[in-house]
Amino acid sequence: MIAAGIFFLYAVVKKPDLVAVLLFTLVVSDINFNLPGGLPLRTTITLILFMRIYGEQSKLDYPGFFSNSLTWHMIFFIIYMCLVSMMNGLLDMALFKEFLLCFISSYLAYYYYFKSKGHAILKKAMILGGLICLADLGYTYAFNGGFPVIRVFYQFVPEAFAFNNHNFFGYICGTCFVFLLSDYLTARAANKYTLLFMPAMFLGVLLSTSRGALIAMIIMTVFLLGKGLLSKTKGKRASRILAITVVCVVLATFILPIATDVLGIKSEFLETLTKRLVDEPLAMVNKMMGNSYKAESMETVEWREEASNLAYNYYKNLPSNDQALGIGYGGFLARDVGHGYDAHNGILLIFIELGFVGFLIYFSLVVSFWSKVRKWKISSPAFNSIVFIILYVTSHNKEITSFFAFSIMGSLIGEITYAAEPREEVTEEDQLAAFANE
């Protein structure tokens, strides 16, 4: 610990970029615990890094964080969450600190986008965070046999132990997969090492058995590859990804059953994966289409539907002022509406906790991101990641208002601001020449 402390102080003074990678990795993988003295790890590193880089802003020639209307839109949403929570008696120091850290996370992501002229810092953190989540899942299957997920860092910090929802790990790995895929397809200079990490993120989604993450990842992958195949500049990369995908699927189809017998992998594990990732989604589709389906194939899908119906009926019966303004961030659990469980519908949860007004503020921000991305013709990994998270929360909860989401937003604001700056235009011929040299 002494050696780690000395190295951290050295990094703060000489290599603050390493501290940024560490912080964003902790945010992505949701690792936090109290340091000696009771100081929260993430909060301490966030504030130290913020103070370290605050004086260096003037040395960088880039538009200030507060010079962008998107920044103020995001800040207004954070302030709104704070005020609505205060009106409903939910705002304490812990929640206020959470809102403040969301803002600082987005600020740091914006700063490091301009410092590295891209998403390099965030990308490294997402790769490391995704690998940590994959390691947690592998450790759980190896030593616990199944869920709940037992995280590796608990072995070193046992007092931080908590039960983790396995879907979280699929959400993180799925977001990282979409980010890496989009980055590989659109970067001017393709980093082929990115391809090495994408299978690991895909495996993380599978091991998490998160249906929401898998379906959202498939939708985004089909969209991005389809768009890439139709592009003159991205077609070669998209074809490469598609070929690798086909080979992996074929190999998995034929080799996995053989490996199961030869290596003695428990068939119950594969049966669980098949049930959760194939049987249950197919049964749900058949139910929605009015076709017959096997009731025993639904299991957890059924109670998620019940949870959403409960939340919807609760929202309908709220007083009109609560429908408009919300019951406060965290109000769904505070009022025990779901009898100990959340709504399992992130869009509906925004309506309940932040009201129709909060919903408009948040999704008008997303629409603003979309319009700016289209206006400046940006193929943004950060924006695609936000879209993935929105798709994911249709069966989950507050991922669209997490530290991770606000960090992505900060980097996205930086990307949009950078694209809006006047510079020499890159022609299609230049892009074709750059891609042809790969």
PLY file of the C-alpha trace (Angstrom):
ply
format ascii 1.0
element vertex 438
property float x
property float y
property float z
element edge 437
property int vertex1
property int vertex2
end_header
0.00 0.00 0.00
2.89 2.33 0.74
4.42 1.62 -2.68
1.03 2.20 -4.36
0.63 5.49 -2.48
4.08 6.69 -3.54
3.42 5.76 -7.18
0.04 7.51 -7.07
1.60 10.74 -5.75
4.26 10.52 -8.47
1.56 10.04 -11.11
-0.44 13.00 -9.80
2.59 15.27 -10.10
4.26 13.91 -13.24
1.75 11.68 -15.07
-1.80 12.92 -14.39
-3.00 11.12 -17.52
-2.37 7.82 -15.71
-4.52 9.04 -12.84
-7.26 9.89 -15.36
-7.13 6.37 -16.81
-7.32 4.95 -13.28
-10.29 7.14 -12.35
-12.27 6.39 -15.50
-11.49 2.68 -15.10
-12.93 2.78 -11.57
-16.00 4.62 -12.92
-16.52 2.17 -15.78
-16.13 -0.95 -13.62
-17.93 0.64 -10.64
-15.17 -0.10 -8.15
-15.23 1.94 -4.96
-14.25 1.44 -1.34
-13.08 3.50 1.61
-9.41 4.29 1.99
-7.73 4.35 5.41
-9.33 7.23 7.24
-12.74 6.61 5.67
-12.17 8.57 2.45
-14.07 7.11 -0.55
-11.59 6.00 -3.21
-13.35 7.41 -6.30
-14.31 10.71 -4.68
-10.75 11.25 -3.43
-9.15 10.53 -6.82
-11.75 12.66 -8.63
-11.13 15.71 -6.48
-7.34 15.29 -6.56
-7.32 14.99 -10.35
-9.74 17.90 -10.75
-7.51 20.17 -8.64
-4.40 18.88 -10.46
-5.62 19.75 -13.95
-7.64 22.86 -13.09
-4.62 25.13 -13.29
-3.45 23.62 -16.58
-6.51 24.52 -18.60
-5.08 27.84 -19.73
-2.10 26.01 -21.25
-4.36 24.16 -23.70
-5.79 26.01 -26.67
-9.35 24.72 -26.65
-12.87 26.07 -26.03
-13.83 26.12 -22.37
-16.21 23.52 -20.98
-18.80 26.20 -20.15
-18.68 27.78 -23.60
-20.93 25.07 -25.06
-24.73 25.11 -24.92
-24.73 21.31 -24.56
-22.77 21.67 -21.32
-25.34 24.03 -19.86
-28.14 21.75 -21.00
-26.51 18.86 -19.13
-25.85 21.04 -16.06
-29.48 22.16 -16.07
-30.56 18.51 -15.99
-28.27 17.79 -13.03
-29.58 20.86 -11.18
-33.14 19.76 -11.94
-32.47 16.31 -10.43
-31.05 18.03 -7.37
-34.01 20.41 -6.93
-36.70 17.76 -7.44
-34.97 15.49 -4.94
-34.75 18.36 -2.44
-38.45 19.18 -2.89
-39.30 15.58 -2.00
-36.99 15.39 1.01
-34.52 13.02 -0.65
-31.52 15.29 -1.07
-28.81 14.48 1.47
-25.05 14.97 1.30
-24.52 11.55 -0.29
-26.91 12.30 -3.16
-25.60 15.85 -3.57
-22.06 14.43 -3.78
-23.27 11.98 -6.46
-24.69 14.81 -8.57
-21.52 16.87 -8.10
-19.29 13.96 -9.10
-21.43 13.35 -12.22
-20.66 16.92 -13.27
-16.94 16.65 -12.47
-16.72 13.31 -14.34
-18.16 14.92 -17.47
-15.81 17.91 -17.04
-12.75 15.66 -16.81
-13.87 13.62 -19.84
-14.27 16.86 -21.83
-10.83 18.08 -20.78
-9.10 14.83 -21.69
-10.84 14.64 -25.05
-9.13 17.87 -26.04
-5.84 17.00 -24.39
-5.55 13.72 -26.31
-7.42 15.01 -29.39
-9.83 12.10 -29.13
-11.36 9.48 -26.84
-7.99 7.82 -26.13
-8.11 8.16 -22.32
-11.74 7.07 -22.08
-11.13 4.24 -24.55
-8.26 2.82 -22.48
-10.40 3.02 -19.35
-13.31 1.28 -21.07
-11.04 -1.56 -22.21
-9.61 -1.97 -18.71
-13.03 -1.65 -17.07
-14.55 -4.20 -19.45
-11.70 -6.64 -18.81
-12.19 -6.22 -15.05
-15.89 -7.07 -15.43
-15.00 -10.10 -17.57
-12.49 -11.22 -14.93
-15.16 -10.86 -12.22
-17.54 -13.07 -14.21
-14.82 -15.66 -14.89
-13.83 -15.67 -11.21
-17.47 -16.13 -10.19
-18.02 -19.12 -12.48
-14.69 -20.67 -11.51
-14.94 -20.34 -7.72
-18.62 -19.72 -6.94
-20.28 -21.83 -9.62
-22.83 -19.16 -10.53
-24.44 -15.91 -9.51
-24.32 -13.66 -7.51
-21.15 -12.21 -9.01
-18.15 -12.26 -6.67
-15.73 -9.52 -7.70
-12.00 -10.10 -7.72
-11.14 -6.96 -5.77
-13.21 -8.24 -2.83
-10.33 -10.62 -2.11
-8.18 -7.58 -1.34
-10.86 -5.33 0.15
-13.34 -7.73 1.78
-15.17 -4.93 3.62
-16.35 -3.61 0.22
-18.30 -6.84 -0.46
-21.79 -6.36 -1.92
-24.16 -8.45 -4.03
-23.86 -7.37 -7.66
-26.53 -7.75 -10.29
-25.05 -9.84 -13.09
-26.76 -7.63 -15.70
-24.44 -4.75 -14.75
-21.45 -6.64 -16.13
-23.24 -7.28 -19.42
-24.17 -3.61 -19.65
-20.55 -2.51 -19.18
-19.10 -5.08 -21.60
-21.84 -4.34 -24.14
-21.21 -0.58 -24.00
-17.48 -1.15 -24.40
-18.07 -3.50 -27.35
-20.22 -0.93 -29.16
-17.68 1.82 -28.44
-14.77 -0.26 -29.75
-16.69 -1.42 -32.83
-17.72 2.13 -33.70
-14.21 3.43 -33.04
-12.63 0.76 -35.25
-15.03 1.41 -38.12
-14.69 5.19 -38.08
-11.15 6.09 -36.91
-8.96 7.58 -39.62
-6.06 5.39 -38.56
-7.49 2.02 -37.58
-5.97 0.40 -34.53
-6.12 -3.31 -35.26
-5.38 -4.07 -31.61
-8.95 -2.94 -30.95
-10.07 -6.16 -32.61
-8.33 -8.17 -29.88
-10.53 -6.71 -27.15
-13.90 -6.89 -28.89
-14.25 -10.71 -28.47
-13.48 -10.29 -24.76
-16.31 -7.74 -24.42
-18.66 -10.00 -26.36
-17.74 -12.89 -24.08
-18.47 -10.68 -21.08
-22.00 -10.07 -22.35
-22.54 -13.80 -22.84
-21.19 -14.73 -19.42
-23.38 -12.09 -17.77
-26.44 -13.77 -19.41
-27.93 -10.27 -19.76
-30.62 -10.45 -22.41
-31.01 -6.67 -22.52
-27.30 -6.13 -23.15
-27.15 -8.88 -25.78
-30.18 -7.65 -27.71
-29.05 -4.00 -27.60
-25.55 -5.05 -28.69
-26.92 -7.07 -31.63
-29.10 -4.14 -32.74
-26.19 -1.68 -32.61
-23.81 -4.14 -34.31
-26.20 -4.79 -37.19
-26.76 -1.04 -37.60
-23.06 -0.12 -37.49
-21.94 -2.95 -39.77
-24.78 -2.29 -42.21
-23.87 1.39 -42.33
-20.20 0.51 -42.72
-20.77 -1.94 -45.58
-22.61 0.77 -47.51
-19.77 3.25 -47.03
-16.93 3.64 -49.49
-14.49 4.48 -46.73
-15.62 1.98 -44.06
-16.61 -0.99 -46.22
-13.26 -2.79 -45.93
-13.24 -2.64 -42.13
-16.89 -3.62 -41.87
-16.29 -6.62 -44.15
-13.35 -7.65 -41.97
-15.49 -7.51 -38.82
-18.32 -9.39 -40.52
-15.95 -12.15 -41.69
-14.46 -12.52 -38.19
-17.98 -12.67 -36.72
-19.06 -15.44 -39.11
-15.92 -17.47 -38.38
-16.42 -17.08 -34.61
-20.06 -18.16 -34.81
-19.21 -21.21 -36.93
-16.35 -22.21 -34.65
-18.49 -21.74 -31.55
-21.27 -23.82 -33.08
-19.05 -26.79 -33.84
-16.23 -26.53 -31.31
-18.15 -25.61 -28.15
-20.06 -28.92 -27.94
-16.81 -30.83 -28.51
-15.00 -28.75 -25.86
-17.84 -29.43 -23.46
-17.22 -33.18 -23.66
-13.42 -33.11 -23.88
-12.80 -30.51 -21.18
-15.65 -31.64 -18.97
-17.46 -28.29 -18.90
-20.66 -28.62 -16.94
-23.60 -28.89 -19.28
-25.77 -26.98 -16.76
-23.75 -23.87 -17.51
-24.39 -24.09 -21.26
-28.04 -24.92 -20.61
-28.35 -21.78 -18.49
-26.81 -19.65 -21.23
-29.11 -21.18 -23.83
-32.19 -20.71 -21.67
-31.51 -17.08 -20.74
-30.07 -15.85 -24.04
-32.08 -17.90 -26.56
-35.14 -19.66 -25.15
-36.51 -16.82 -23.01
-36.09 -14.04 -25.64
-37.72 -16.27 -28.30
-40.59 -17.04 -25.93
-41.02 -13.31 -25.27
-41.15 -12.53 -29.00
-43.74 -15.26 -29.54
-45.82 -13.91 -26.68
-45.74 -10.37 -28.11
-46.79 -11.71 -31.52
-49.66 -13.69 -30.03
-48.08 -17.05 -30.80
-47.84 -19.98 -28.40
-44.80 -20.14 -26.15
-43.47 -22.30 -23.37
-44.33 -20.79 -20.00
-41.34 -22.43 -18.32
-39.06 -20.56 -20.75
-40.08 -17.15 -19.42
-38.97 -17.17 -15.77
-37.37 -13.77 -15.03
-38.88 -12.14 -18.13
-42.35 -12.45 -16.62
-41.59 -10.64 -13.38
-39.80 -7.84 -15.26
-43.03 -7.27 -17.16
-44.94 -7.27 -13.88
-42.48 -4.76 -12.38
-42.93 -2.42 -15.35
-46.72 -2.71 -15.16
-46.59 -1.92 -11.44
-44.46 1.17 -12.11
-46.72 2.31 -14.95
-49.87 2.02 -12.86
-48.15 3.88 -10.02
-47.24 6.74 -12.37
-50.80 6.96 -13.72
-52.17 7.32 -10.20
-49.73 10.02 -9.09
-51.05 13.55 -8.52
-50.69 15.77 -11.58
-47.89 17.84 -10.05
-45.87 14.68 -9.29
-46.50 13.41 -12.82
-45.13 16.68 -14.15
-42.17 17.19 -11.78
-41.48 13.70 -10.35
-41.10 12.24 -6.87
-37.32 12.78 -6.66
-34.23 10.82 -7.66
-34.36 7.52 -5.79
-38.00 8.08 -4.85
-39.16 4.78 -6.35
-37.10 2.78 -3.87
-37.59 5.28 -1.04
-41.38 4.84 -1.28
-40.94 1.07 -1.75
-43.19 1.16 -4.81
-41.61 -2.01 -6.20
-41.49 -3.77 -2.82
-37.70 -3.62 -2.66
-37.11 -3.71 -6.43
-36.71 -0.95 -9.00
-39.00 -0.37 -11.98
-36.84 -2.33 -14.48
-37.71 0.23 -17.12
-35.29 3.15 -17.14
-37.46 5.35 -19.35
-40.48 4.85 -17.12
-38.32 5.43 -14.05
-37.36 8.87 -15.37
-41.07 9.72 -15.71
-41.73 8.61 -12.12
-38.73 10.15 -10.39
-38.13 13.22 -12.56
-41.54 13.72 -14.09
-42.52 14.63 -17.60
-40.41 17.79 -17.31
-37.29 15.80 -16.41
-37.97 13.39 -19.26
-38.15 16.32 -21.71
-34.94 17.85 -20.39
-32.99 14.60 -20.63
-34.20 13.43 -24.02
-34.01 16.88 -25.55
-30.32 16.70 -24.55
-30.01 13.36 -26.38
-31.79 14.86 -29.41
-29.39 17.81 -29.27
-26.46 15.39 -29.31
-28.00 13.62 -32.31
-28.61 16.87 -34.23
-25.06 18.09 -33.62
-23.60 14.72 -34.63
-25.57 14.88 -37.88
-24.75 18.54 -38.46
-21.00 18.01 -38.20
-21.14 14.55 -39.82
-19.49 12.84 -36.86
-19.32 9.06 -36.63
-19.11 9.12 -32.86
-18.33 6.06 -30.68
-19.50 8.08 -27.67
-22.90 8.86 -29.19
-23.37 5.25 -30.28
-22.59 4.19 -26.71
-25.29 6.53 -25.39
-27.78 5.01 -27.85
-26.80 1.53 -26.65
-27.39 2.52 -23.02
-30.83 3.95 -23.87
-31.75 0.69 -25.59
-30.44 -1.25 -22.61
-32.42 0.65 -19.96
-35.76 -0.24 -21.52
-35.53 -3.33 -19.29
-33.29 -1.91 -16.55
-33.00 1.19 -14.39
-30.71 4.20 -13.91
-27.79 3.45 -16.21
-28.56 6.55 -18.32
-27.90 8.79 -15.29
-24.80 6.97 -13.99
-21.24 8.31 -13.59
-20.31 6.25 -16.64
-23.04 7.82 -18.79
-22.08 11.36 -17.75
-18.41 10.63 -18.49
-19.38 9.52 -22.00
-21.50 12.66 -22.38
-18.58 14.88 -21.38
-16.34 13.23 -23.95
-19.12 13.51 -26.55
-19.50 17.24 -25.87
-15.75 17.55 -26.39
-16.00 15.65 -29.68
-18.82 17.84 -30.94
-17.05 21.03 -29.86
-13.84 19.90 -31.57
-15.71 19.08 -34.79
-17.35 22.52 -34.79
-13.99 24.32 -34.74
-12.90 25.71 -38.13
-10.13 23.64 -39.70
-9.06 22.34 -43.09
-11.79 20.09 -44.47
-10.93 16.44 -45.08
-12.21 15.39 -48.49
-13.69 12.00 -49.35
-10.68 11.32 -51.55
-8.36 11.84 -48.58
-10.44 9.45 -46.50
-10.40 6.81 -49.24
-6.62 7.14 -49.56
-6.18 6.76 -45.77
-8.38 3.66 -45.63
-6.74 2.15 -48.72
-3.34 2.19 -47.00
-4.50 -0.18 -44.23
0 1
1 2
2 3
3 4
4 5
5 6
6 7
7 8
8 9
9 10
10 11
11 12
12 13
13 14
14 15
15 16
16 17
17 18
18 19
19 20
20 21
21 22
22 23
23 24
24 25
25 26
26 27
27 28
28 29
29 30
30 31
31 32
32 33
33 34
34 35
35 36
36 37
37 38
38 39
39 40
40 41
41 42
42 43
43 44
44 45
45 46
46 47
47 48
48 49
49 50
50 51
51 52
52 53
53 54
54 55
55 56
56 57
57 58
58 59
59 60
60 61
61 62
62 63
63 64
64 65
65 66
66 67
67 68
68 69
69 70
70 71
71 72
72 73
73 74
74 75
75 76
76 77
77 78
78 79
79 80
80 81
81 82
82 83
83 84
84 85
85 86
86 87
87 88
88 89
89 90
90 91
91 92
92 93
93 94
94 95
95 96
96 97
97 98
98 99
99 100
100 101
101 102
102 103
103 104
104 105
105 106
106 107
107 108
108 109
109 110
110 111
111 112
112 113
113 114
114 115
115 116
116 117
117 118
118 119
119 120
120 121
121 122
122 123
123 124
124 125
125 126
126 127
127 128
128 129
129 130
130 131
131 132
132 133
133 134
134 135
135 136
136 137
137 138
138 139
139 140
140 141
141 142
142 143
143 144
144 145
145 146
146 147
147 148
148 149
149 150
150 151
151 152
152 153
153 154
154 155
155 156
156 157
157 158
158 159
159 160
160 161
161 162
162 163
163 164
164 165
165 166
166 167
167 168
168 169
169 170
170 171
171 172
172 173
173 174
174 175
175 176
176 177
177 178
178 179
179 180
180 181
181 182
182 183
183 184
184 185
185 186
186 187
187 188
188 189
189 190
190 191
191 192
192 193
193 194
194 195
195 196
196 197
197 198
198 199
199 200
200 201
201 202
202 203
203 204
204 205
205 206
206 207
207 208
208 209
209 210
210 211
211 212
212 213
213 214
214 215
215 216
216 217
217 218
218 219
219 220
220 221
221 222
222 223
223 224
224 225
225 226
226 227
227 228
228 229
229 230
230 231
231 232
232 233
233 234
234 235
235 236
236 237
237 238
238 239
239 240
240 241
241 242
242 243
243 244
244 245
245 246
246 247
247 248
248 249
249 250
250 251
251 252
252 253
253 254
254 255
255 256
256 257
257 258
258 259
259 260
260 261
261 262
262 263
263 264
264 265
265 266
266 267
267 268
268 269
269 270
270 271
271 272
272 273
273 274
274 275
275 276
276 277
277 278
278 279
279 280
280 281
281 282
282 283
283 284
284 285
285 286
286 287
287 288
288 289
289 290
290 291
291 292
292 293
293 294
294 295
295 296
296 297
297 298
298 299
299 300
300 301
301 302
302 303
303 304
304 305
305 306
306 307
307 308
308 309
309 310
310 311
311 312
312 313
313 314
314 315
315 316
316 317
317 318
318 319
319 320
320 321
321 322
322 323
323 324
324 325
325 326
326 327
327 328
328 329
329 330
330 331
331 332
332 333
333 334
334 335
335 336
336 337
337 338
338 339
339 340
340 341
341 342
342 343
343 344
344 345
345 346
346 347
347 348
348 349
349 350
350 351
351 352
352 353
353 354
354 355
355 356
356 357
357 358
358 359
359 360
360 361
361 362
362 363
363 364
364 365
365 366
366 367
367 368
368 369
369 370
370 371
371 372
372 373
373 374
374 375
375 376
376 377
377 378
378 379
379 380
380 381
381 382
382 383
383 384
384 385
385 386
386 387
387 388
388 389
389 390
390 391
391 392
392 393
393 394
394 395
395 396
396 397
397 398
398 399
399 400
400 401
401 402
402 403
403 404
404 405
405 406
406 407
407 408
408 409
409 410
410 411
411 412
412 413
413 414
414 415
415 416
416 417
417 418
418 419
419 420
420 421
421 422
422 423
423 424
424 425
425 426
426 427
427 428
428 429
429 430
430 431
431 432
432 433
433 434
434 435
435 436
436 437
